[in-house]
Amino acid sequence: MAAPTRTRGIVRDAAYWRLCRTRHSRHTHASELLSKGAPIPAVAERLGHASPNVTLSIYSHALPADNLAMAKLWDDALVEVLEESRKEPAASGNRSRC
């Protein structure tokens, strides 16, 4: 009787690893799409998620380019503020600058 139990265990283990490979492929697919700039709502729909928020909460690690873009936007904004402040006339000595 040991053989059928062992066989069931092997079959169960094989099914588990097949499922893991499927999930890994799904995760890789979604991460790759998002890292290449695919819209989050489109990826959410493709994965069958209830909302883009679900996708974002799971795959936010795949969006490092967004963090770099955000940092560049902030940097550019600061540069503009500094350039504008240097253009102000020096004669307005008593003006408040915040």
Secondary structure, 3 states (H helix, E strand, C coil): CHHHHHHHHHHHHHHHHHHHHHHHHHHHHHHHHHHCCCCHHHHHHHHCCCCHHHHHHHHHHHCHHHHHHHHHHHHHHHHHHHHHHHHCCCCCCCCCCC
